[in-house]
């Protein structure tokens, strides 16, 4: 069984939430003054990690809402094509840039709960049968559950590794270079 396959909605929900809890816990010892510190070897700051997730969770739920309400689904987002994801990510970072780390985490907690509520309201058929939602496409083996996995459980795990590496590197790199000659 591939990592994105789940035997039930319950398994999917448990995987999402358990990975979210582990990721969120990694931010406990990150000071909000360091939320925007970029370090060598890590491509996102702590704030960018959370902003990225906030953006993608909202987008995917929006695709589904648009389809259910009879609107055209614009993927990945209005004004962006799939080959313009860097600009899309930057729009996420910009949208949440003014928030403290605590505020970002609070929003992330709320968005993860909305995500779980949304997934929980879907039927097993909607989750696991390809083509129930048009926005999931016609590509074989891409039912809604896979889209949900790659936008929550999977990045929650990979971002947990990134924030752990970021915290390790934070202690290796001086943040304020010494002044003077």
Contact map, one row per residue, 1 for C-alpha under 8 A:
1110100000000000000000000000000000000000000000000000000000000000000000000000000000000000000000000000000000000000000000000000000000000000000000000000000000000000000000000000000000000
1111100000000000000000000000000000000000000000000000000000000000000000000000000000000000000000000000000000000000000000000000000000000000000000000000000000000000000000000000000000000
1111110000000000000000000000000000000000000000000000000000000000000000000000000000000000000000000000000000000000000000000000000000000000000000000000000000000000000000000000000000000
0111110000000000000000000000000000000000000000000000000000000000000000000000000000000000000000000000000000000000000000000000000000000000000000001100110000000000000000000000000000000
1111111000000000000000000000000000000000000000000000000000000000000000000000000000000000000000000000000000000000000000000000000000000000000000001100000000000000000000000000000000000
0011111110110000000000000000000000000000000000000000000000000000000000000000000000000000000000000000000000000000000000000000000000000000000000001000000000000000000000000000000000000
0000111110110000000000000000000000000000000000000000000000000000000000000000000000000000000000000000000000000000000000000000000000000000000000000000000000000000000000000000000000000
0000011111110000000000000000000000000000000000000000000000000000000000000000000000000000000000000000000000000000000000000001000000000000000000000000000000000000000000000000000000000
0000011111111000000000000000000000000000000000000000000000000000000000000000000000000000000000000000000000000000000000110011001000000000000000000000000000000000000000000000000000000
0000000111111100000000000000000000000000000000000000000000000000000000000000000000000000000000000000000000000000000000000000000000000000000000000000000000000000000000000000000000000
0000011111111110000000000000000000000000000000000000000000000000000000000000000000000000000000000000000000000000000000000000000000000000000000000000000000000000000000000000000000000
0000011111111111000000000000000000000000000000000000000000000000000000000000000000000000000000000000000000000000000000000000000000000000000000001000100000000000000000000000000000000
0000000011111111100000000000000000000000000000000000000000000000000000000000000000000000000000000000000000000000000100110000000000000000000000000000000000000000000000000000000000000
0000000001111111110000000000000000000000000000000000000000000000000000000000000000000000000000000000000000000000000000000000000000000000000000000000000000000000000000000000000000000
0000000000111111111000000000000000000000000000000000000000000000000000000000000000000000000000000000000000000000000000000000000000000000000000000000000010000000000000000000000000000
0000000000011111111100000000000000000000000000000000000000000000000000000000000000000000000000000000000000000000000100000000000000000000000000000000100110010000000000000000000000000
0000000000001111111110000000000000000000000000000000000000000000000000000000000000000000000000000000000000000001000100000000000000000000000000000000000010000000000000000000000000000
0000000000000111111111000000000000000000000000000000000000000000000000000000000000000000000000000000000000000000000000000000000000000000000000000000000000000000000000000000000000000
0000000000000011111111100000000000000000000000000000000000000000000000000000000000000000000000000000000000000000000000000000000000000000000000000000000010011000000000000000000000000
0000000000000001111111110000000000000000000000000000000000000000000000000000000000000000000000000000000000000001000000000000000000000000000000000000000010010000000000000000000000000
0000000000000000111111111000000000000000000000000000000000000000000000000000000000000000000000000000000000000000000000000000000000000000000000000000000000000000000000000000000000000
0000000000000000011111111100000000000000000000000000000000000000000000000000000000000000000000000000000000000000000000000000000000000000000000000000000000000001000000000000000000000
0000000000000000001111111110000000000000000000000000000000000000000000000000000000000000000000000000000000000000000000000000000000000000000000000000000000011011000000000000000000000
0000000000000000000111111111000000000000000000000000000000000000000000000000000000000000000000000000000010000000000000000000000000000000000000000000000000000000000000000000000000000
0000000000000000000011111111000000000000000000000000000000000000000000000000000000000000000000000000000000000000000000000000000000000000000000000000000000000000000000000000000000000
0000000000000000000001111111110000000000000000000000000000000000000000000000000000000000000000000000000000000000000000000000000000000000000000000000000000000001001100000000000000000
0000000000000000000000111111110000000000000001000000000000000000000000000000000000000000000000000000000000000000000000000000000000000000000000000000000000000000001000000000000000000
0000000000000000000000011111110000000000000000000000000000000000000000000000000000000000000000000000000000000000000000000000000000000000000000000000000000000000000000000000000000000
0000000000000000000000000111111000000000000000000000000000000000000000000000000000000000000000000000000000000000000000000000000000000000000000000000000000000000000000000000000000000
0000000000000000000000000111111101100000000000000000000000000000000000000000000000000000000000000000000000000000000000000000000000000000000000000000000000000000000000100000000000000
0000000000000000000000000000111111100000000000000000000000000000000000000000000000000000000000000000100000000000000000000000000000000000000000000000000000000000000000000000000000000
0000000000000000000000000000011111100000000000000000000000000000000000000000000000000000000000000001110000000000000000000000000000000000000000000000000000000000000000000000000000000
0000000000000000000000000000001111110000000000000000000000000000000000000000000000000000000000000000000000000000000000000000000000000000000000000000000000000000000000000000000000000
0000000000000000000000000000011111111000000001000000000000000000000000000000000000000000000000000000000000000000000000000000000000000000000000000000000000000000000000000000000000000
0000000000000000000000000000011111111000000011100000000000000000000000000000000000000000000000000001100000000000000000000000000000000000000000000000000000000000000000000000000000000
0000000000000000000000000000000011111100000011110000000000000000000000000000000000000000000000000000000000000000000000000000000000000000000000000000000000000000000000000000000000000
0000000000000000000000000000000001111110000011000000000000000000000000000000000000000000000000000000000000000000000000000000000000000000000000000000000000000000000000000000000000000
0000000000000000000000000000000000011111011110000000000000000000000000000000000000000000000000000000000000000000000000000000000000000000000000000000000000000000000000000000000000000
0000000000000000000000000000000000001111111010000000000000000000000000000000000000000000000000000000000000000000000000000000000000000000000000000000000000000000000001001100100000000
0000000000000000000000000000000000000111111000000000000000000000000000000000000000000000000000000000000000000000000000000000000000000000000000000000000000000000000000001000000000000
0000000000000000000000000000000000000011111000000000000000000000000000000000000000000000000000000000000000000000000000000000000000000000000000000000000000000000000001000000000000000
0000000000000000000000000000000000000111111110000000000000000000000000000000000000000000000000000000000000000000000000000000000000000000000000000000000000000000010011000000000000000
0000000000000000000000000000000000000111111110000000000000000000000000000000000000000000000000000000000000000000000000000000000000000000000000000000000000000000000000000000000000000
0000000000000000000000000000000000000100011111111000000000000000000000000000000000000000000000000000000000000000000000000000000000000000000000000000000000000000010000000000000000000
0000000000000000000000000000000000111110011111111000000000000000000000000000000000000000000000000000000000000000000000000000000000000000000000000000000000000000000001000000000000000
0000000000000000000000000010000001111000000111111100000000000000000000000000000000000000000000000000000000000000000000000000000000000000000000000000000000000000001000000000000000000
0000000000000000000000000000000000110000000111111110000000000000000000000000000000000000000010001000100100000000000000000000000000000000000000000000000000000000000000000000000000000
0000000000000000000000000000000000010000000111111111000000000000000000000000000000000000000110000000000000000000000000000000000000000000000000000000000000000000000000000000000000000
0000000000000000000000000000000000000000000111111111100000000000000000000000000000000000000000000000000000000000000000000000000000000000000000000000000000000010000000000000000000000
0000000000000000000000000000000000000000000001111111110000000000000000000000000000000000000000000000000110010000000000000000000000000000000000000000000000000000000000000000000000000
0000000000000000000000000000000000000000000000111111111000000000000000000000000000000000000110110000000100000000000000000000000000000000000000000000000000000000000000000000000000000
0000000000000000000000000000000000000000000000011111111100000000000000000000000000000000100110000000000000000000000000000000000000000000000000000000000000000000000000000000000000000
0000000000000000000000000000000000000000000000001111111110000000000000000000000000000000000000000000000000010000000000000000000000000000000000000000001100000000000000000000000000000
0000000000000000000000000000000000000000000000000111111111000000000000000000000000000000000100000000000000110010000000000000000000000000000000000000000000000000000000000000000000000
0000000000000000000000000000000000000000000000000011111111100000000000000000000000000000100100000000000000000000000000000000000000000000000000000000000000000000000000000000000000000
0000000000000000000000000000000000000000000000000001111111110000000000000000000000000000000000000000000000000000000000000000000000000000000000000000001000000000000000000000000000000
0000000000000000000000000000000000000000000000000000111111111000000000000000000000000000000000000000000000000011001000000000000000000000000000000000001100000000000000000000000000000
0000000000000000000000000000000000000000000000000000011111111100000000000000000000000000000000000000000000000010000000000000000000000000000000000000000000000000000000000000000000000
0000000000000000000000000000000000000000000000000000001111111110000000000001100000000000000000000000000000000000000000000000000000000000000000000000000000000000000000000000000000000
0000000000000000000000000000000000000000000000000000000111111111000000000000000000000000000000000000000000000000000000000000000000000000000000000001001000000000000000000000000000000
0000000000000000000000000000000000000000000000000000000011111111100000000000000000000000000000000000000000000000001001000000000000000000000000000000000000000000000000000000000000000
0000000000000000000000000000000000000000000000000000000001111111110000000000000000000000000000000000000000000000000000000000000000000000000000000000000000000000000000000000000000000
0000000000000000000000000000000000000000000000000000000000111111111000001110000000000000000000000000000000000000000000000000000000000010000000000000000000000000000000000000000000000
0000000000000000000000000000000000000000000000000000000000011111111100001000000000000000000000000000000000000000000000000000000000001010000000000000000000000000000000000000000000000
0000000000000000000000000000000000000000000000000000000000001111111110000000000000000000000000000000000000000000000000000000000000000000000000000000000000000000000000000000000000000
0000000000000000000000000000000000000000000000000000000000000111111111111000000000000000000000000000000000000000000000000000000000000000000000000000000000000000000000000000000000000
0000000000000000000000000000000000000000000000000000000000000011111111111000000000000000000000000000000000000000000000000000000000001110000000000000000000000000000000000000000000000
0000000000000000000000000000000000000000000000000000000000000001111111100000000000000000000000000000000000000000000000000000000000000000000000000000000000000000000000000000000000000
0000000000000000000000000000000000000000000000000000000000000000111111100000000000000000000000000000000000000000000000000000000000000000000000000000000000000000000000000000000000000
0000000000000000000000000000000000000000000000000000000000000000011111110000000000000000000000000000000000000000000000000000000000000000000000000000000000000000000000000000000000000
0000000000000000000000000000000000000000000000000000000000000000011111111000000000000000000000000000000000000000000000000000000000000000000000000000000000000000000000000000000000000
0000000000000000000000000000000000000000000000000000000000000000011001111100000000000000000000000000000000000000000000000000000000000000000000000000000000000000000000000000000000000
0000000000000000000000000000000000000000000000000000000000000011011000111110000000000000000000000000000000000000000000000000000000000010000000000000000000000000000000000000000000000
0000000000000000000000000000000000000000000000000000000000000010000000011111110000000000000000000000000000000000000000000000000000000000000000000000000000000000000000000000000000000
0000000000000000000000000000000000000000000000000000000000000010000000001111110111000000000000000000000000000000000000000000000000000000000000000000000000000000000000000000000000000
0000000000000000000000000000000000000000000000000000000000100000000000000111110111000000000000000000000000000000000000000000000000000000000000000000000000000000000000000000000000000
0000000000000000000000000000000000000000000000000000000000100000000000000111111110000001000000000000000000000000000000000000000000000000000000000000000000000000000000000000000000000
0000000000000000000000000000000000000000000000000000000000000000000000000111111100000000000000000000000000000000000000000000000000000000000000000000000000000000000000000000000000000
0000000000000000000000000000000000000000000000000000000000000000000000000000111110000000000000000000000000000000000000000000000000000000000000000000000000000000000000000000000000000
0000000000000000000000000000000000000000000000000000000000000000000000000011111111011011000000000000000000000000000000000000000000000000000000000000000000000000000000000000000000000
0000000000000000000000000000000000000000000000000000000000000000000000000011101111111000000000000000000000000000000000000000000000000000000000000000000000000000000000000000000000000
0000000000000000000000000000000000000000000000000000000000000000000000000011000111111000000000000000000000000000000000000000000000000000000000000000000000000000000000000000000000000
0000000000000000000000000000000000000000000000000000000000000000000000000000000011111000000000000000000000000000000000000000000000000000000000000000000000000000000000000000000000000
0000000000000000000000000000000000000000000000000000000000000000000000000000000111111111000000000000000000000000000000000000000000000000000000000000000000000000000000000000000000000
0000000000000000000000000000000000000000000000000000000000000000000000000000000111111111100000000000000000000000000000000000000000000000000000000000000000000000000000000000000000000
0000000000000000000000000000000000000000000000000000000000000000000000000000000000011111110000000000000000000000000000000000000000000000000000000000000000000000000000000000000000000
0000000000000000000000000000000000000000000000000000000000000000000000000000000100011111111000000000000000000000000000000000000000000000000000000000000000000000000000000000000000000
0000000000000000000000000000000000000000000000000000000000000000000000000000100100011111111100000000000000000000000000000000000000000000000000000000000000000000000000000000000000000
0000000000000000000000000000000000000000000000000001001000000000000000000000000000001111111110000000000000000000000000000000000000000000000000000000000000000000000000000000000000000
0000000000000000000000000000000000000000000000000000000000000000000000000000000000000111111111000000000000000000000000000000000000000000000000000000000000000000000000000000000000000
0000000000000000000000000000000000000000000000000000000000000000000000000000000000000011111111100000000000000000000000000000000000000000000000000000000000000000000000000000000000000
0000000000000000000000000000000000000000000000010011011000000000000000000000000000000001111111110000000000000000000000000000000000000000000000000000000000000000000000000000000000000
0000000000000000000000000000000000000000000000110011000000000000000000000000000000000000111111111000000000000000000000000000000000000000000000000000000000000000000000000000000000000
0000000000000000000000000000000000000000000000000000000000000000000000000000000000000000011111111000000000000000000000000000000000000000000000000000000000000000000000000000000000000
0000000000000000000000000000000000000000000000000010000000000000000000000000000000000000001111111100000000000000000000000000000000000000000000000000000000000000000000000000000000000
0000000000000000000000000000000000000000000000000010000000000000000000000000000000000000000111111110000100000000000000000000000000000000000000000000000000000000000000000000000000000
0000000000000000000000000000000000000000000000100000000000000000000000000000000000000000000011111110000000000000000000000000000000000000000000000000000000000000000000000000000000000
0000000000000000000000000000000000000000000000000000000000000000000000000000000000000000000000111111000000000000000000000000000000000000000000000000000000000000000000000000000000000
0000000000000000000000000000000000000000000000000000000000000000000000000000000000000000000000011111111100000000000000000000000000000000000000000000000000000000000000000000000000000
0000000000000000000000000000000100100000000000000000000000000000000000000000000000000000000000000111111100000000000000000000000000000000000000000000000000000000000000000000000000000
0000000000000000000000000000001100100000000000100000000000000000000000000000000000000000000000000011111110000000000000000000000000000000000000000000000000000000000000000000000000000
0000000000000000000000000000000100000000000000000000000000000000000000000000000000000000000000000011111111000000000000000000000000000000000000000000000000000000000000000000000000000
0000000000000000000000000000000000000000000000000000000000000000000000000000000000000000000000000011111111100000000000000000000000000000000000000000000000000000000000000000000000000
0000000000000000000000000000000000000000000000100110000000000000000000000000000000000000000000010011111111110000000000000000000000000000000000000000000000000000000000000000000000000
0000000000000000000000010000000000000000000000000100000000000000000000000000000000000000000000000000111111111000000000000000000000000000000000000000000000000000000000000000000000000
0000000000000000000000000000000000000000000000000000000000000000000000000000000000000000000000000000011111111100000000000000000000000000000000000000000000000000000000000000000000000
0000000000000000000000000000000000000000000000000000010000000000000000000000000000000000000000000000001111111110000000000000000000000000000000000000000000000000000000000000000000000
0000000000000000000000000000000000000000000000000100110000000000000000000000000000000000000000000000000111111111000000000000000000000000000000000000000000000000000000000000000000000
0000000000000000000000000000000000000000000000000000000000000000000000000000000000000000000000000000000011111111100000000000000000000000000000000000000000000000000000000000000000000
0000000000000000000000000000000000000000000000000000000000000000000000000000000000000000000000000000000001111111110000000000000000000000000000000000000000000000000000000000000000000
0000000000000000000000000000000000000000000000000000010011000000000000000000000000000000000000000000000000111111111000000000000000000000000000000000000000000000000000000000000000000
0000000000000000100100000000000000000000000000000000000010000000000000000000000000000000000000000000000000011111111100000000000000000000000000000000000000000000000000000000000000000
0000000000000000000000000000000000000000000000000000000000000000000000000000000000000000000000000000000000001111111110000000000000000000000000000000000000000000000000000000000000000
0000000000000000000000000000000000000000000000000000000000000000000000000000000000000000000000000000000000000111111111000000000000000000000000000000000000000000000000000000000000000
0000000000000000000000000000000000000000000000000000000010001000000000000000000000000000000000000000000000000011111111100000000000000000000000000000000000000000000000000000000000000
0000000000001001100000000000000000000000000000000000000000000000000000000000000000000000000000000000000000000001111111110000000000000000000000000000000000000000000000000000000000000
0000000000000000000000000000000000000000000000000000000000000000000000000000000000000000000000000000000000000000111111111000000000000000000000000000000000000000000000000000000000000
0000000000000000000000000000000000000000000000000000000000001000000000000000000000000000000000000000000000000000011111111100000000000000000000000000000000000000000000000000000000000
0000000010001000000000000000000000000000000000000000000000000000000000000000000000000000000000000000000000000000001111111100000000000000000000000000000000000000000000000000000000000
0000000010001000000000000000000000000000000000000000000000000000000000000000000000000000000000000000000000000000000111111110000000000000000000000000000000000000000000000000000000000
0000000000000000000000000000000000000000000000000000000000000000000000000000000000000000000000000000000000000000000011111110000000000000000000000000000000000000000000000000000000000
0000000000000000000000000000000000000000000000000000000000000000000000000000000000000000000000000000000000000000000001111111011000000000000000000000000000000000000000000000000000000
0000000010000000000000000000000000000000000000000000000000000000000000000000000000000000000000000000000000000000000000011111111000000000000000000000000000000000000000000000000000000
0000000110000000000000000000000000000000000000000000000000000000000000000000000000000000000000000000000000000000000000000111111110000000000000000000000000000000000000000000000000000
0000000000000000000000000000000000000000000000000000000000000000000000000000000000000000000000000000000000000000000000000011111110010000000000000000000000000000000000000000000000000
0000000000000000000000000000000000000000000000000000000000000000000000000000000000000000000000000000000000000000000000000111111110011000000000110000000000000000000000000000000000000
0000000010000000000000000000000000000000000000000000000000000000000000000000000000000000000000000000000000000000000000000111111110000000000000111000000000000000000000000000000000000
0000000000000000000000000000000000000000000000000000000000000000000000000000000000000000000000000000000000000000000000000001111111000000000000111000000000000000000000000000000000000
0000000000000000000000000000000000000000000000000000000000000000000000000000000000000000000000000000000000000000000000000001111111110000000000110000000000000000000000000000000000000
0000000000000000000000000000000000000000000000000000000000000000000000000000000000000000000000000000000000000000000000000000000111111001010111110000000000000000000000000000000000000
0000000000000000000000000000000000000000000000000000000000000000000000000000000000000000000000000000000000000000000000000000000011111101110000100000000000000000000000000000000000000
0000000000000000000000000000000000000000000000000000000000000000000000000000000000000000000000000000000000000000000000000000110011111100000000100000000000000000000000000000000000000
0000000000000000000000000000000000000000000000000000000000000001001000000000000000000000000000000000000000000000000000000000010001111111100000010000000000000000000000000000000000000
0000000000000000000000000000000000000000000000000000000000000000001000000000000000000000000000000000000000000000000000000000000000111111110000000000000000000000000000000000000000000
0000000000000000000000000000000000000000000000000000000000000011001000001000000000000000000000000000000000000000000000000000000000001111100000000000000000000000000000000000000000000
0000000000000000000000000000000000000000000000000000000000000000000000000000000000000000000000000000000000000000000000000000000001101111110001110010000000000000000000000000000000000
0000000000000000000000000000000000000000000000000000000000000000000000000000000000000000000000000000000000000000000000000000000000101111111001000000000000000000000000000000000000000
0000000000000000000000000000000000000000000000000000000000000000000000000000000000000000000000000000000000000000000000000000000001100101111101000000000000000000000000000000000000000
0000000000000000000000000000000000000000000000000000000000000000000000000000000000000000000000000000000000000000000000000000000000000000111111000000000000000000000000000000000000000
0000000000000000000000000000000000000000000000000000000000000000000000000000000000000000000000000000000000000000000000000000000001000000011111100000000000000000000000000000000000000
0000000000000000000000000000000000000000000000000000000000000000000000000000000000000000000000000000000000000000000000000000000001000000001111100100000000000000000000000000000000000
0000000000000000000000000000000000000000000000000000000000000000000000000000000000000000000000000000000000000000000000000000000001000001111111111110000000000000000000000000000000000
0000000000000000000000000000000000000000000000000000000000000000000000000000000000000000000000000000000000000000000000000000011111110001000111111110000000000000000000000000000000000
0000000000000000000000000000000000000000000000000000000000000000000000000000000000000000000000000000000000000000000000000000011111001001000001111111000000000000000000000000000000000
0001110000010000000000000000000000000000000000000000000000000000000000000000000000000000000000000000000000000000000000000000001100000000000001111111100000000000000000000000000000000
0001100000000000000000000000000000000000000000000000000000000000000000000000000000000000000000000000000000000000000000000000000000000000000011111111110000000000000000000000000000000
0000000000000000000000000000000000000000000000000000000000000000000000000000000000000000000000000000000000000000000000000000000000000001000001111111111000000000000000000000000000000
0000000000000000000000000000000000000000000000000000000000010000000000000000000000000000000000000000000000000000000000000000000000000000000000011111111110000000000000000000000000000
0001000000010001000000000000000000000000000000000000000000000000000000000000000000000000000000000000000000000000000000000000000000000000000000001111111111000000000000000000000000000
0001000000000000000000000000000000000000000000000000000000000000000000000000000000000000000000000000000000000000000000000000000000000000000000000111111111100000000000000000000000000
0000000000000000000000000000000000000000000000000000100110010000000000000000000000000000000000000000000000000000000000000000000000000000000000000011111111100000000000000000000000000
0000000000000001000000000000000000000000000000000000100010000000000000000000000000000000000000000000000000000000000000000000000000000000000000000001111111110000000000000000000000000
0000000000000011101100000000000000000000000000000000000000000000000000000000000000000000000000000000000000000000000000000000000000000000000000000001111111111000000000000000000000000
0000000000000000000000000000000000000000000000000000000000000000000000000000000000000000000000000000000000000000000000000000000000000000000000000000111111111100000000000000000000000
0000000000000000000000000000000000000000000000000000000000000000000000000000000000000000000000000000000000000000000000000000000000000000000000000000011111111110000000000000000000000
0000000000000001001100100000000000000000000000000000000000000000000000000000000000000000000000000000000000000000000000000000000000000000000000000000000111111111000000000000000000000
0000000000000000001000100000000000000000000000000000000000000000000000000000000000000000000000000000000000000000000000000000000000000000000000000000000011111111100000000000000000000
0000000000000000000000000000000000000000000000000000000000000000000000000000000000000000000000000000000000000000000000000000000000000000000000000000000001111111110000000000000000000
0000000000000000000000100000000000000000000000001000000000000000000000000000000000000000000000000000000000000000000000000000000000000000000000000000000000111111111000000000000000000
0000000000000000000001100100000000000000000000000000000000000000000000000000000000000000000000000000000000000000000000000000000000000000000000000000000000011111111100000000000000000
0000000000000000000000000000000000000000000000000000000000000000000000000000000000000000000000000000000000000000000000000000000000000000000000000000000000001111111110000000000000000
0000000000000000000000000000000000000000010100000000000000000000000000000000000000000000000000000000000000000000000000000000000000000000000000000000000000000111111111000000000000000
0000000000000000000000000110000000000000000001000000000000000000000000000000000000000000000000000000000000000000000000000000000000000000000000000000000000000011111111100000000000000
0000000000000000000000000100000000000000000000000000000000000000000000000000000000000000000000000000000000000000000000000000000000000000000000000000000000000001111111110000000000000
0000000000000000000000000000000000000000010000000000000000000000000000000000000000000000000000000000000000000000000000000000000000000000000000000000000000000000111111111000000000000
0000000000000000000000000000000000000010110010000000000000000000000000000000000000000000000000000000000000000000000000000000000000000000000000000000000000000000011111111100000000000
0000000000000000000000000000010000000000000000000000000000000000000000000000000000000000000000000000000000000000000000000000000000000000000000000000000000000000001111111110000000000
0000000000000000000000000000000000000000000000000000000000000000000000000000000000000000000000000000000000000000000000000000000000000000000000000000000000000000000111111111000000000
0000000000000000000000000000000000000011000000000000000000000000000000000000000000000000000000000000000000000000000000000000000000000000000000000000000000000000000011111111100000000
0000000000000000000000000000000000000010000000000000000000000000000000000000000000000000000000000000000000000000000000000000000000000000000000000000000000000000000001111111111000000
0000000000000000000000000000000000000000000000000000000000000000000000000000000000000000000000000000000000000000000000000000000000000000000000000000000000000000000000111111110000000
0000000000000000000000000000000000000000000000000000000000000000000000000000000000000000000000000000000000000000000000000000000000000000000000000000000000000000000000011111110000000
0000000000000000000000000000000000000010000000000000000000000000000000000000000000000000000000000000000000000000000000000000000000000000000000000000000000000000000000001111111000000
0000000000000000000000000000000000000000000000000000000000000000000000000000000000000000000000000000000000000000000000000000000000000000000000000000000000000000000000000111111110000
0000000000000000000000000000000000000000000000000000000000000000000000000000000000000000000000000000000000000000000000000000000000000000000000000000000000000000000000000100111110000
0000000000000000000000000000000000000000000000000000000000000000000000000000000000000000000000000000000000000000000000000000000000000000000000000000000000000000000000000000011111000
0000000000000000000000000000000000000000000000000000000000000000000000000000000000000000000000000000000000000000000000000000000000000000000000000000000000000000000000000000011111100
0000000000000000000000000000000000000000000000000000000000000000000000000000000000000000000000000000000000000000000000000000000000000000000000000000000000000000000000000000000111110
0000000000000000000000000000000000000000000000000000000000000000000000000000000000000000000000000000000000000000000000000000000000000000000000000000000000000000000000000000000011111
0000000000000000000000000000000000000000000000000000000000000000000000000000000000000000000000000000000000000000000000000000000000000000000000000000000000000000000000000000000001111
0000000000000000000000000000000000000000000000000000000000000000000000000000000000000000000000000000000000000000000000000000000000000000000000000000000000000000000000000000000000111
